[in-house]
Amino acid sequence: MTIVVGGGLAAATAVTELRAQGYEGEVTLLAAERHLPYERPPLSKDVLKGTKDVEAAYVHDADWYRDNAVTLQLDTRVTAVDTSARVVTAASGAGRLEVPYDRLLLATGAVPRRFALADEVSVPVYLRTIDDSLALRERLREGVRVVIVGAGWIGLEVASAAREAGAEVTVFEAAELPLVRVLGPEAARVFAELHRYHGVDLRLGAQVTASDLAAADVVGVGVGAAPSTELAEAAGLAVDNGILVDAALRTSAPGVFAIGDVANHDHPVLGRRIDRVVPVVEAIAASRAGVVISVDTNDAEVARHAIAAGAAVVNDTSGLGDPRMAEVVARGDPHVVITHSVGPPRAEKPAARYDDVVAEVRSFLLDRIARAEAAGVPRDRIVIDPGHDLDKNTLHTLELTRRLDEIAAIGRPLLVAVSNKDFVGESIDRPQGERLAGSLAAMTACILKGARIVRMHDVAATVDAVRMVEAILGVRAPARLEHNTHPTRNV
Ligand SMILES: Cc1cc2nc3c(=O)[nH]c(=O)nc-3n(C[C@H](O)[C@H](O)[C@H](O)COP(=O)(O)OP(=O)(O)OC[C@H]3O[C@@H](n4cnc5c(N)ncnc54)[C@H](O)[C@@H]3O)c2cc1C
C-alpha cells in the first residue's frame, strides 16, 4: 500500500501521476483538512475576492478519486510515522487509526511563520487554508481598517483584494522596497507605485507597532512560510529547512519519500533557476498587463513552474532535449518554440559539421514536432526556429537563411532570432553594438523567406522595418496615403 500524506497540490499531483504512469497498487491519501485536495494560489486572489468559488481551487472533484481507485480520507491528520514497522498513526473524526505502508510519501507542505507582536495584541489572519480565505473574505468590507504586516506576494495580494472591497489598507514592510529580493529594485519600485496608486498606504522601511495593530479591524500577517516538518522530525528523518531528499525524492528512511514545499531538494542548480525565473513571471502575470510571457528554458521542471506562474510560451533552444519537456508543455496550454541545436545546451560539443545544413535542421525539426505531438501537444501550439548560429558557423547560418523557405515549408509558424548574432558580425565585420543594420537586413531576408515571428533587441527599429516589409508584401496597408494622391495633379 502506498500512503500519501497531505492535501495540497503536491499530494494531489502525486496520486494523479501514480495513476497516469500506470501504477496499479493500492493508494491512500490522508489529508488533515476537510476539503478535497486543493491549490493555494486562488486563496489570495479569486477566492478571496469572491470572483471564484472554492471548488475552483480543487485539483480534482470527488469522483476523480473514486474513479481512479484512490482512497481519500479527509479530516485525517497523521500524528506519527514508525519507519521501522512501516506504519502511520492518524487521528480523524472517527478516532485513531493505524495504517501500514510499503511506501510513504510526505507532502505536508508549509505553515506560515508567526509574528509574535501580532499574536500578542490581535487575532491575526495567517492566510494558508480555504477556511482562512473564506473567513477573511467576509471581513473585507467598505471602510474596514486593515493592517498587513509584510509586503510579500501574499501580503500584497491581500492588500489588493482588500482595496477592491473598499477597505482602508496599510501595509508595513521592513525592507526599503516590496519583493525587492525576488524582483530587483526596478520592478519592485513599479509594484510599490502600483499599490500606492490603488490607495494602499505602503510604509516601507517601517516597523509596525502594537498601537498600529491594536487600531486595526483586521490584521493580516504575511512574513513567509516554513516547511511543515514536525511529523518527519518526530519520525527521525533527516531535516534541514525541509525534509532532505535526493534527486529521486528519497528521504533518509527507506520507503519514505517527500515532495512539495516540505521537501528540501538536493538540487541547488535547478532550485536557483526556478527562483530566478518564476517570481518574475508571476510578477508580470500579476500586473495583468495582458502581455504574452515567453520563458527561455531547456529544463522541463523550470518550464513546469513557469507555466504554472503564467508563462504562455516556452522557448526551448534544445528543441525538446529534456525528455519530460513535451509532456510538461502538453499538460499546460502554452505554445512551445522548438529550436534546432545539437546536443545538450552549454555542454562542450564537437565542431559544427553538416553535409547539408538545411536538410539536417529540417529533419531535426520534423522529428521534434512528432515528439511533441506524440506527447499530446496540439499542432497549433508548435512554433519552429532553425537556430541561427546555434552549433553552426557563419557559412552554415548564411546557407540556412538563404534557403529558409525549405524550413518554412514544414508548415509551422517560423521564428527567427538573428539580432546581433555572430553571423551578422562576421558577414559585415562589425562588433556587438554596431550590428543593427545587419540584423535588420538578416531579419528582412528571413521574413521574405517565410519567417513570421522575429526575436530582436532593438524593438523600435524592428517594428519600423517589419511594418515596411509588411507594406511591401501587401499584408498591411500603409499607415497613411498622401504622396501623389491629389485627384487632379501629382503633389
Ligand atoms: C495564499 C497563498 C497564495 C499562494 N500563491 C501562490 C502563487 O500565486 N504562485 C505560487 O507558485 N505559489 C503560491 N503559493 C504557494 C503554493 O501554494 C505552495 O507552494 C503550494 O501550496 C505547496 O504545495 P504542497 O502540496 O507542497 O503544500 P500545501 O499546499 O501546504 O499542502 C500541504 C497539505 O498537507 C496537509 N497536512 C499537513 N500536515 C499533515 C498531516 N500531518 N497529516 C495530514 N495532512 C497534513 C495540510 O493540511 C495541507 O493541506 C501560495 C500560497 C498561499 C498560502
The ligand as a Gaussian input file, in Angstrom:
#p B3LYP/6-31G(d) Opt

LIG

0 1
 C       -2.451000      32.257000      -0.043000
 C       -1.382000      31.619000      -0.858000
 C       -1.163000      32.041000      -2.162000
 C       -0.171000      31.453000      -2.924000
 N        0.021000      31.888000      -4.205000
 C        0.969000      31.300000      -4.962000
 C        1.167000      31.699000      -6.312000
 O        0.482000      32.601000      -6.821000
 N        2.134000      31.058000      -7.037000
 C        2.890000      30.050000      -6.490000
 O        3.758000      29.481000      -7.174000
 N        2.730000      29.653000      -5.199000
 C        1.789000      30.262000      -4.441000
 N        1.625000      29.854000      -3.149000
 C        2.487000      28.795000      -2.640000
 C        1.925000      27.446000      -3.038000
 O        0.570000      27.393000      -2.740000
 C        2.667000      26.342000      -2.331000
 O        3.971000      26.319000      -2.879000
 C        1.949000      25.029000      -2.508000
 O        0.729000      25.102000      -1.827000
 C        2.757000      23.878000      -1.953000
 O        2.006000      22.701000      -2.121000
 P        2.195000      21.475000      -1.142000
 O        1.196000      20.462000      -1.586000
 O        3.615000      21.113000      -1.060000
 O        1.809000      22.026000       0.307000
 P        0.491000      22.650000       0.888000
 O       -0.312000      23.325000      -0.148000
 O        0.913000      23.459000       2.080000
 O       -0.337000      21.400000       1.364000
 C        0.028000      20.638000       2.477000
 C       -1.191000      19.915000       2.962000
 O       -0.800000      18.920000       3.854000
 C       -1.728000      18.866000       4.915000
 N       -1.041000      18.318000       6.075000
 C       -0.025000      18.861000       6.772000
 N        0.350000      18.046000       7.771000
 C       -0.449000      16.963000       7.691000
 C       -0.560000      15.770000       8.447000
 N        0.239000      15.524000       9.487000
 N       -1.497000      14.861000       8.113000
 C       -2.302000      15.081000       7.026000
 N       -2.235000      16.188000       6.284000
 C       -1.325000      17.120000       6.617000
 C       -2.125000      20.315000       5.104000
 O       -3.382000      20.407000       5.751000
 C       -2.187000      20.805000       3.677000
 O       -3.460000      20.623000       3.142000
 C        0.639000      30.436000      -2.367000
 C        0.425000      30.016000      -1.042000
 C       -0.582000      30.593000      -0.299000
 C       -0.806000      30.138000       1.110000

